[in-house]
Amino acid sequence: MNAIWLAVAVVALYIFGWLWYSRFLAERIYRLDPRFTTPAHRYRDGVDFVPTNKWVLWGHHFTSVAGAAPIVGPAIAMYWGWGPALAWVALGTVFAAGVHDFGALVLSNRHRGQSVGTMANRLIGRRAKLLFLFIILILILMVNAVFAWVIANLFISNPAAVLPVVLQVPVAIWIGYMVLRRGGSLLVPSLIALVIMYGTAILTTHYEFLQIDLVRWFGGEGEITALFGLEATPASFLVWILVLLAYVYFASTLPVWKLLQPRDYINAQQLVVGLGILYLGLFVMQPEVTAPAYNTEATTSWFPLLFITIACGAISGFHGLVASGTSSKQLDKETDARTVGYLGALGEGTLALITIIAVATLFASTAEFTDSYSSFAAAGQAGVGNFVEGASQLAGGIGIPSDVAATIVALIIVCFAATTLDSAVRLLRYIIGELGTEYRIPNLTRRHVATSLAVGLTAFLVLVPDGGEGLGSGGYLLWPLFGTSNQLLAGITLMLISLWLYRKGRSPIPTLIPMVFLLAMTIWAMTEQVVLEWSGLREADAEWLLFGLGAVILGFAIWILLEAVRLFRSRDELEALRDPADEEPEREGRS
């Protein structure tokens, strides 16, 4: 089969989602009001609450939620064949992710720009809020640890990508001051930034002296020969982790216009350019799909594990955290939520789609695919590498050398992962601040205290050795919980949106259907993990930790679900939780 037909079929569904379904949600379900005074105007402070052009905000939101997950998840899920992976990416994006991301943004906008954790207090009660905040805290810590781990290892394996990534920071700060602070168009400066980054990527690929290769330096070929007695690779990993954590500390405390917004706008354009290259290569090469539609040799069942493995490529709870944590605080007009939320989800789906196609057309034969995806564990190890190789092959269709293409693909992944890391640390600061307010600990509400705690916890999780496996191996200690807790968060967020719609007298069906499906798949998968796998406690400390946290999160999730069911059955009790800010909007002029 020609791979073009897969792309055409899914993109047609995306167009339907944008032109019809998102408009239906905006007008009939969420009922957007252009006259509503958004939190960005009401609480404008120049740091977090900043009214922002919808396309700039779309760039921030899109790149913050993208990260590496829309690539990693689908690339691993190819283990079951392209059929199940493609079906969930296509349907999940249109009928689950778009509904979830769009709804979380609107819900937060109508609740003073509060996060989903805080909104849970008014929607399902204080007990559920504290349980929800615990789940969110664990999830964001895992996101921070794993993305820092991924970036450090990509820097080690792709030293040619380091300098272009580093150059993006001062260029973005310059754009922030010259354009966003003084006013003007972002288009030309951001295009110049792209030329600088891609031009540098070409130079660093061909000229080794421009590559920041710490392994070579620590190995004795450069000036540095040792660090704390570590060998070359662990020393390089440690240095990159410390550099990344120092960077995200300052990046997450700066006003959003100084770095976050311009850098994310650059990254959004970078993704558009990257996707354009890959899809153009697809249509020029017209490769054949060599991977099977369904892998009959797979020994691990795809049901329900597929819906946990593919997160951001279909639906992800982390998107709701970004939508309610940072994006809602920058929404200029409520009607912009459709573009930022739903179109952002479609962008994620487009990236997941090309990931599937890149892997499905990479191999010379089905047998070669089966060798690479011989087991689910092998899929986890080879997934991202298969995408990079497949994407380089597609880029080669329009004449880009494979080594340059590999550097550019690594550059894109690192930039998005760094954006997600920055936003996640900022979100973790908000959560810590909310807990400080809840428990009356004033120090936790201070920006730098909360950020220091967020960065310190991330450093501990990513650097702690796991049972003697070496520095940084603890970064994956809690990774089995990431997929389930992430999708669980998405299901609970859809539940909050459904409760809000129900209280408003609107139909919650568009949010209830994906909510029920997602919670069923997630609780099923988590129960299997807790009962069948982790309860064995095979003398490993990790098993005790995974079993304990998994059981606690599962228990909390069921508790929250029961609280919500009780409120659905008792409208009077639901009305008692009404927040005065959640009334029909005041018709105020925006400042």
BAMI-192462 format. One record per residue (C-alpha): residue in one letter; x, y, z. Coordinates in steps of 0.25 Angstrom, whole numbers, plus 5000, padded with zeros to 4 digits. Layout:
// residues N
AXYZ;...
// end
This chain:
// residues 591
M500050005000;N500550144997;A500750225010;I500050345004;W498750285005;L498850275020;A499250415021;V498150465013;A497050385020;V497450435034;V497750575030;A496350585024;L495750535037;Y496550655044;I495950755034;F494650705038;G494950715053;W495450865051;L494350915042;W493150845048;Y493350775061;S494150885068;R493150995063;F492050915069;L492750905082;A493051055082;E491651095079;R490750985085;I491550925096;Y492551025102;R491851145097;L493051245095;D492751385098;P493651495091;R493251595101;F493651515113;T494851585121;T495951475121;P496851455133;A497951505125;H497351645125;R496651635139;Y497951595146;R498951645137;D500351655144;G501351645133;V501951515138;D500951405137;F499651475133;V499951535119;P498951555108;T499551495096;N499251485081;K498551355078;W499551305068;V500751335078;L499951265089;W499651145080;G501151135078;H501451135093;H500351035095;F500650945084;T502150935086;S501850915101;V500950795100;A501750735088;G503050705094;A503550565090;A502350485094;P501550495081;I502750425075;V503150335086;G501750275088;P501350245074;A502750195070;I502650095082;A501150055079;M501650015065;Y501949885072;W500449845069;G500449895055;W500050025048;G498649985048;P498250005063;A499250115065;L498750195054;A497250175057;W497450225072;V498350345067;A497250385057;L496050365065;G496650405079;T497150535073;V495850585067;F494850525078;A495650525091;A496950615090;G496250735084;V495050725093;H495950705105;D496950815102;F495950915097;G495050885109;A496150905120;L496551035114;V495151085114;L494851035128;S496151095134;N495751225126;R494451235134;H495151205147;R496151315148;G497251245141;Q497251135152;S497950995149;V497050875148;G497550835162;T497050965168;M495750955160;A495450815166;N495150885179;R493950955174;L493550845165;I493650715173;G494050765187;R495250795195;R495650645198;A495650615183;K496450735180;L497550695190;L497550555184;F497550615170;L498750705173;F499550585178;I499350515165;I499750635157;L500950655166;I501450515163;L501150525148;I501950655146;L503150605154;M503150485145;V503050575132;N504150665137;A505050545141;V504850475128;F504950595119;A506250635125;W506750495124;V506350495109;I507050635106;A508350595113;N508450465105;L508050535092;F509150635094;I510150525097;S509750445085;N509550565075;P510650665079;A510350735066;A509050785071;V509550845084;L510050985078;P508751015070;V507850985083;V508751075091;L508751185081;Q507151185081;V507151245095;P507851375093;V507151395080;A505851365087;I506151465098;W506551575087;I505251545080;G504451565093;Y505051695096;M505051755082;V503651705077;L502751655089;R503251775098;R503251885088;G502151825079;G502251785065;S502151655056;L502851525061;L502851465047;V504151515041;P504951505054;S504551365056;L504851325042;I506251385044;A506351305056;L506051175049;V507051215038;I508051235049;M507751095056;Y507651015043;G508851075037;T509651045050;A509150905049;I509750885035;L511050945040;T511150865052;T510850735045;H512050765035;Y513050825044;E513350745057;F514050855064;L512650925065;Q512050805072;I511950815088;D512350675090;L512550655105;V512850505104;R514050535095;W514550645105;F514350555117;G515050445110;G516350515109;E516350575095;G515950705100;E516450795112;I515550725122;T515950585126;A515150555139;L513950595147;F513750545161;G514450415157;L513350385147;E513550325134;A513250405121;T511850365119;P511350385133;A512050505135;S511450565122;F510050525126;L510250595140;V510750725134;W509650725124;I508550705135;L509150815144;V509250905132;L507750875128;L507250895142;A507951025144;Y507351065131;V505951025134;Y506051095148;F506251235142;A505351205129;S504251165138;T504351285147;L504451395136;P503251465131;V502651385119;W502951495109;K504451495111;L504751355107;L503551255108;Q502651325097;P503651355086;R504451225088;D503151145087;Y502751225075;I504051195068;N503851045072;A502451045066;Q502951095053;Q504050995054;L503050885055;V502250945044;V503550945035;G503950805040;L502550745037;G502550815024;I503950755020;L503450615024;Y502050615018;L502750675005;G503750565005;L502550465007;F501850514995;V503150524986;M503650384990;Q502250314991;P502850204999;E502150075001;V501650025015;T502549905019;A502049895033;P500849805036;A499549865039;Y499449765050;N500649695056;T500149555058;E501449515065;A501249615077;T501149545090;T500749665098;S499249695097;W498949835091;F497649845099;P497649925108;L499149955107;L499150035094;F498250145100;I499350165111;T500550155101;I500050265092;A499850385100;C500050515094;G499850465080;A498350435084;I498050495097;S498850535109;G498550585123;F499850675123;H499150755112;G498050795122;L499150845132;V499750935121;A498450985116;S497951015131;G499351055136;T499951145126;S499151165113;S497851205120;K498651315127;Q499051375113;L497751365106;D497451495100;K495951465096;E495151345100;T494851315085;D496351295083;A496251165092;R495751085079;T496951115072;V497951095083;G497250975089;Y496650895078;L497650935067;G498750905076;A498250765078;L498150745063;G499650785062;E499950675072;G499150575064;T499950625051;L501250595057;A500850455062;L500250425048;I501650455042;T502350375053;I501450255049;I501750265034;A503250285036;V503350155044;A502350085035;T503150115023;L504550105029;F504849955027;A505149875014;S504249765018;T503249715028;A504249615034;E505249735036;F504049805044;T503849685052;D505249675056;S505349815061;Y503949795068;S504249655074;S503649695087;F502949815094;A504249835102;A505049835089;A503949935083;G504250035095;Q505750025092;A505650045077;G504450135075;V505050275075;G506250225067;N505350165057;F504650295056;V505950375054;E506450285043;G505050275036;A504950425037;S506350445031;Q505950355020;L504650435017;A505450565017;G506450505007;G505350504997;I505550644995;G507050644995;I507350665009;P508650585013;S508350475023;D509350525034;V508750675033;A507350615034;A507750535046;T508250665053;I507050745050;V506150635055;A506950625068;L506850775069;I505350775067;I505150675078;V506150745088;C505450875086;F504150825089;A504550745100;A505250865106;T503950945104;T503150845111;L504250835123;D504150985125;S502650985125;A502550865134;V503450925144;R502651055144;L501350965146;L502050895157;R502351035164;Y500851065162;I500450935169;I501450955180;G500951095182;E499451045183;L499850935193;G500551055201;T499251135201;E498451015204;Y499250975217;R499651115220;I501151105218;P501451245212;N502851215208;L502351115198;T501551225191;R502851295188;R503351285173;H504751245176;V504551155188;A503451075180;T504351075168;S505551025176;L504750915182;A504250875168;V505650875162;G506150795174;L505150685174;T505350675159;A506850665161;F506650555171;L505750475163;V506650475150;L507950465157;V507750355167;P508350225164;D507450105163;G507949985171;G509450005166;E509050025151;G509850155150;L509650305151;G508350345145;S507650215144;G506650255154;G506050345144;Y505250235139;L504950175153;L503450225152;W503350225137;P502350105137;L501350195145;F501550315135;G500550255124;T499450215134;S499550335142;N499550425130;Q498350365124;L497650365137;L497850515139;A497250535125;G496050445129;I495850525142;T495950665135;L494850615125;M494050585137;L494250725143;I493850785129;S492650695129;L492150735143;W492350875139;L491450865127;Y490450785134;R490350895145;K490150995134;G489050915128;R489850875115;S490050745109;P491250675114;I491150555104;P492350605096;T493250605108;L492550485115;I492750385104;P494350395103;M494350415119;V493650275121;F494550205111;L495850265116;L495550245130;A495150095127;M496450065119;T497350135129;I496750075142;W496749935135;A498249955131;M498650005145;T497949895152;E498649795143;Q499949865146;V499749865161;V499049735163;L499849645153;E501149705152;W501549795163;S500949715174;G502049605172;L503049695179;R504149615174;E505249665184;A505449795176;D505249925183;A504649985170;E503549875171;W503149925185;L503150065181;L502350045168;F501349955175;G501150055186;L501050175178;G500150105167;A499250055178;V499150195184;I498850265171;L497850155167;G497150165180;F497050325179;A496550315165;I495450225169;W495150315181;I495050435172;L494150365162;L493150325173;E493150465178;A492750515164;V491750405162;R491050445175;L491050595170;F490450555157;R489350485165;S489150605174;R488950735167;D488650815180;E490050775185;L490650805172;E490050945173;A490650965187;L492050955181;R491751075171;D492851175170;P492451315169;A493451335158;D492751225150;E491551305146;E491151355133;P492151455129;E492151605133;R492051685120;E493351765123;G494251835113;R495651785113;S496751875117;
// end
